[in-house]
Amino acid sequence: MQHTALKALSGLTGHAQKDSVLQFPPKMTIQAGHNATLHCNFSTTDSNPYIFWYQQHQSQSPQMLLRVDKWKPEVDSGKFFSSVTVETSQVLLHVRDAELQDSAVYFCALSPHWCPQLAAVHRRVGVL
């Protein structure tokens, strides 16, 4: 039986001190073939923030998965689906049919600009 493990690490940098993100739970392990949902809450004074999801495999650079915002609140790439509710400052990332290669650190990043100045918390996703 294979499982997927998700892990979150906390960190904050970014465009402005008032902007922040918080992901939970810090680690998740799921069985291969199952779905997972990563949660991210954000805080910003920007009326239309951009929310980015990144995936980083061990010893590799982060790769952008999806971007959502007020005008495009849902994005579906097939494997990954993200939705944002700006009014409640919540964004979700759904991982469908997790496979071993989906084990990674997942970043939720907030930016007032299209080119992200990261305010990020990491989430480790593992598939076993």
C-alpha positions in Angstrom: 0.0 0.0 0.0 1.4 3.4 -0.9 0.8 6.6 1.0 1.2 10.3 0.3 2.7 12.6 3.1 2.1 16.3 3.2 4.2 18.5 5.4 4.0 22.3 6.1 6.9 24.5 7.3 6.3 28.0 8.4 8.0 31.1 7.1 7.2 34.6 6.1 8.7 37.1 3.7 7.1 39.4 1.3 5.9 42.6 -0.2 4.6 44.2 3.0 4.7 43.3 6.6 0.8 43.4 6.8 0.5 40.6 4.3 0.6 37.0 5.6 -0.5 33.4 4.8 -1.1 30.5 7.1 -1.4 26.9 6.0 -2.8 23.9 8.0 -2.4 21.2 9.0 1.4 21.2 9.0 1.7 17.6 7.7 -0.6 15.2 5.9 -0.2 11.6 4.9 -2.7 10.0 2.5 -3.1 6.7 0.7 -2.1 6.6 -3.0 -5.2 7.1 -5.2 -6.9 9.3 -2.6 -7.5 13.0 -2.7 -6.1 15.6 -0.4 -7.1 19.2 0.3 -4.6 21.8 1.5 -5.9 24.9 3.3 -4.4 28.4 3.3 -5.8 31.5 5.0 -4.3 34.9 4.1 -4.4 38.4 5.4 -3.9 41.5 3.2 -5.2 45.0 2.7 -5.1 44.5 -1.1 -8.6 44.2 -2.7 -7.5 41.7 -5.3 -4.6 39.7 -4.1 -3.0 37.0 -6.3 -2.7 33.6 -4.6 -0.1 31.2 -6.0 0.5 27.5 -5.3 4.0 26.1 -5.8 5.2 22.5 -5.6 8.8 21.7 -4.6 10.3 18.2 -4.7 13.3 17.5 -2.6 16.5 19.0 -4.0 14.6 20.9 -6.7 13.4 24.4 -7.3 9.8 25.3 -6.6 7.5 25.0 -9.6 4.3 27.1 -9.9 1.2 25.0 -10.1 -1.7 27.5 -10.2 -2.7 31.1 -9.6 -6.1 32.3 -8.4 -7.5 35.7 -7.7 -10.8 37.6 -7.2 -11.5 37.7 -11.0 -10.4 34.1 -11.6 -11.4 32.4 -8.3 -11.2 28.8 -9.6 -8.5 27.1 -11.6 -8.4 23.4 -12.6 -5.4 21.8 -14.2 -6.8 18.2 -14.0 -4.4 17.0 -11.2 -4.7 20.1 -9.1 -7.7 22.4 -8.4 -7.7 25.6 -6.5 -10.4 27.9 -5.3 -10.2 31.2 -3.4 -12.8 33.2 -1.5 -11.4 36.7 -1.1 -14.2 37.8 1.2 -13.2 35.1 3.8 -9.5 35.1 2.9 -9.4 31.4 2.3 -7.9 29.4 -0.5 -7.8 25.6 -1.1 -5.7 23.3 -3.2 -7.2 19.9 -4.1 -4.8 17.2 -5.1 -6.6 14.5 -7.1 -5.7 10.8 -7.1 -2.4 11.3 -5.2 0.6 9.3 -6.5 4.0 8.8 -5.0 5.5 11.5 -7.3 3.1 14.0 -5.7 5.0 13.8 -2.4 6.4 17.3 -2.1 6.4 20.6 -0.2 3.5 22.8 -1.3 3.7 26.6 -1.0 0.8 29.0 -0.7 2.0 32.4 -1.7 0.3 35.8 -1.6 1.2 38.8 -3.7 -0.5 42.1 -4.7 1.3 41.7 -8.1 1.3 39.2 -10.9 5.0 38.5 -10.2 4.9 37.2 -6.7 6.9 38.8 -3.9 6.4 35.7 -1.7 4.6 35.7 1.6 4.7 31.9 2.0 4.1 29.0 4.3 5.2 25.6 3.0 3.2 22.4 3.2 4.8 19.0 2.8 2.7 16.5 1.0 3.8 12.9 1.0 2.3 9.9 -0.8 3.0 6.5 0.6 
